[in-house]
Amino acid sequence: MPSGIGSRFICLITYGQQKK
């Protein structure tokens, strides 16, 4: 699987968790 998609997904998840 492309790391680009995974990286984006992880970034979104981490960003949301950090914002919390």
Backbone as JSON Lines, residues from 0, in Angstrom:
{"i":0,"aa":"M","n":[0.85,-1.2,0.0],"ca":[0.0,0.0,0.0],"c":[0.88,1.25,0.0]}
{"i":1,"aa":"P","n":[0.49,2.27,-0.71],"ca":[1.28,3.51,-0.8],"c":[1.43,4.19,0.56]}
{"i":2,"aa":"S","n":[2.66,4.53,0.89],"ca":[2.89,5.19,2.19],"c":[2.23,6.56,2.21]}
{"i":3,"aa":"G","n":[2.06,7.12,1.02],"ca":[1.43,8.45,0.93],"c":[0.05,8.43,1.58]}
{"i":4,"aa":"I","n":[-0.77,7.47,1.2],"ca":[-2.13,7.39,1.76],"c":[-2.04,7.1,3.25]}
{"i":5,"aa":"G","n":[-1.23,6.13,3.61],"ca":[-1.09,5.76,5.03],"c":[-0.61,6.95,5.85]}
{"i":6,"aa":"S","n":[0.41,7.62,5.32],"ca":[0.97,8.77,6.05],"c":[-0.12,9.81,6.28]}
{"i":7,"aa":"R","n":[-0.93,10.03,5.26],"ca":[-1.98,11.04,5.37],"c":[-2.99,10.61,6.44]}
{"i":8,"aa":"F","n":[-3.35,9.34,6.41],"ca":[-4.33,8.83,7.37],"c":[-3.79,8.99,8.79]}
{"i":9,"aa":"I","n":[-2.54,8.58,8.98],"ca":[-1.93,8.67,10.31],"c":[-1.88,10.13,10.75]}
{"i":10,"aa":"C","n":[-1.51,10.99,9.82],"ca":[-1.42,12.42,10.15],"c":[-2.78,12.93,10.62]}
{"i":11,"aa":"L","n":[-3.82,12.56,9.89],"ca":[-5.17,13.02,10.26],"c":[-5.54,12.51,11.64]}
{"i":12,"aa":"I","n":[-5.3,11.23,11.88],"ca":[-5.65,10.63,13.17],"c":[-4.86,11.32,14.28]}
{"i":13,"aa":"T","n":[-3.56,11.45,14.08],"ca":[-2.71,12.07,15.11],"c":[-3.16,13.51,15.36]}
{"i":14,"aa":"Y","n":[-3.44,14.23,14.27],"ca":[-3.86,15.63,14.41],"c":[-5.14,15.72,15.23]}
{"i":15,"aa":"G","n":[-6.09,14.88,14.92],"ca":[-7.36,14.89,15.65],"c":[-7.14,14.55,17.12]}
{"i":16,"aa":"Q","n":[-6.29,13.56,17.38],"ca":[-6.05,13.17,18.78],"c":[-5.34,14.3,19.52]}
{"i":17,"aa":"Q","n":[-4.37,14.93,18.85],"ca":[-3.62,16.01,19.5],"c":[-4.55,17.19,19.79]}
{"i":18,"aa":"K","n":[-5.41,17.49,18.84],"ca":[-6.35,18.61,19.03],"c":[-7.23,18.35,20.24]}
{"i":19,"aa":"K","n":[-7.55,17.07,20.45],"ca":[-8.4,16.73,21.59],"c":[-7.64,17.12,22.86]}
